[in-house]
């Protein structure tokens, strides 16, 4: 198997790991895996320039990578949407709780501007 196809296989395996991390909500590790996957794909592209590669095998790997990228994008969008919903819910809750602040504030019975001597 050529170096290009081996690198693409590694990129596919790393992409699967990236999808698992994204599903688990581990965004920092997902970002690192994405950068590594991009570097592997860049190296595979450079290796393709140096040696002959079976076009059908290359197309198959690229289609798999395209499908994987679609899955990653869908999962990232759903994670983004759930994060937006959580933030909106948090803002709403903060507004609700800040309304109670006025009700729980202790108001002094005597004002410092009123004379106590009469």
C-alpha positions as CSV (number, residue, x, y, z in Angstrom):
1,X,0.0,0.0,0.0
2,X,1.3,3.4,-0.9
3,X,2.3,6.0,1.7
4,X,-0.5,8.3,0.6
5,X,-3.2,5.6,1.3
6,X,-1.6,4.7,4.6
7,X,-1.7,8.3,5.7
8,X,-5.3,8.6,4.6
9,X,-6.1,5.4,6.7
10,X,-4.5,7.1,9.7
11,X,-6.6,10.2,9.0
12,X,-9.8,8.2,8.9
13,X,-9.0,6.5,12.2
14,X,-8.1,9.8,13.7
15,X,-11.4,11.3,12.3
16,X,-13.3,8.5,14.0
17,X,-11.6,9.3,17.3
18,X,-12.4,12.9,16.7
19,X,-16.1,12.1,16.3
20,X,-16.1,10.1,19.5
21,X,-14.5,13.0,21.4
22,X,-17.0,15.4,19.9
23,X,-19.9,13.2,20.9
24,X,-18.4,13.1,24.5
25,X,-18.2,16.9,24.5
26,X,-14.5,17.1,24.8
27,X,-14.0,20.1,22.6
28,X,-10.3,20.8,23.3
29,X,-9.2,17.3,22.5
30,X,-11.4,17.3,19.4
31,X,-9.7,20.5,18.2
32,X,-6.3,18.9,18.6
33,X,-7.4,15.8,16.8
34,X,-8.7,17.9,13.9
35,X,-5.4,19.7,13.5
36,X,-3.6,16.3,13.5
37,X,-6.0,15.0,10.9
38,X,-5.5,18.0,8.7
39,X,-1.7,17.6,9.0
40,X,-2.0,13.9,8.0
41,X,-4.1,14.8,5.0
42,X,-1.6,17.4,3.9
43,X,1.2,14.9,4.2
44,X,-0.9,12.4,2.2
45,X,-1.5,15.0,-0.6
46,X,2.3,15.6,-0.7
47,X,3.0,11.9,-0.8
48,X,0.5,11.5,-3.7
49,X,2.7,14.0,-5.7
50,X,5.8,11.9,-5.2
51,X,4.6,8.4,-6.1
52,X,1.9,6.8,-8.2
53,X,-1.3,6.0,-6.4
54,X,-4.2,3.7,-7.3
55,X,-6.9,6.2,-8.3
56,X,-9.8,4.0,-7.3
57,X,-8.4,3.4,-3.9
58,X,-7.7,7.1,-3.5
59,X,-11.2,8.0,-4.5
60,X,-12.6,5.5,-2.0
61,X,-10.6,6.9,0.8
62,X,-11.5,10.5,-0.1
63,X,-15.2,9.6,-0.2
64,X,-14.9,8.0,3.3
65,X,-13.2,11.2,4.5
66,X,-16.0,13.3,3.0
67,X,-18.6,11.2,4.7
68,X,-16.8,11.4,8.0
69,X,-16.5,15.2,7.6
70,X,-20.3,15.4,7.1
71,X,-20.8,13.4,10.4
72,X,-18.4,15.6,12.2
73,X,-20.1,18.8,11.0
74,X,-23.6,17.5,11.9
75,X,-22.4,16.5,15.4
76,X,-20.6,19.9,15.9
77,X,-23.8,21.8,14.8
78,X,-25.9,19.8,17.2
79,X,-23.4,20.5,20.0
80,X,-23.5,24.2,19.1
81,X,-27.3,24.3,19.1
82,X,-27.5,22.6,22.5
83,X,-24.9,25.1,23.9
84,X,-27.0,28.0,22.5
85,X,-30.1,26.6,24.2
86,X,-28.2,26.2,27.5
87,X,-27.0,29.8,27.3
88,X,-30.5,31.0,26.5
89,X,-32.0,29.0,29.4
90,X,-29.2,30.4,31.7
91,X,-30.0,34.0,30.7
92,X,-33.7,33.5,31.3
93,X,-33.0,32.0,34.7
94,X,-30.7,34.8,35.6
95,X,-33.4,37.3,34.7
96,X,-35.9,35.4,36.8
97,X,-33.6,35.3,39.8
98,X,-32.7,39.0,39.5
99,X,-36.4,39.8,39.9
100,X,-36.3,38.3,43.4
101,X,-33.4,40.5,44.4
102,X,-35.7,43.5,44.8
103,X,-38.2,41.5,46.8
104,X,-35.5,40.2,49.2
105,X,-33.7,43.5,49.7
106,X,-34.1,44.8,53.3
107,X,-35.4,48.3,53.3
108,X,-34.5,50.3,56.4
109,X,-37.5,51.5,58.5
110,X,-36.1,54.9,59.2
111,X,-34.6,57.2,56.7
112,X,-31.5,59.1,57.5
113,X,-33.2,62.2,56.0
114,X,-36.0,62.2,58.5
115,X,-35.5,63.8,61.9
116,X,-36.0,61.4,64.8
117,X,-36.6,64.3,67.3
118,X,-39.9,65.2,65.8
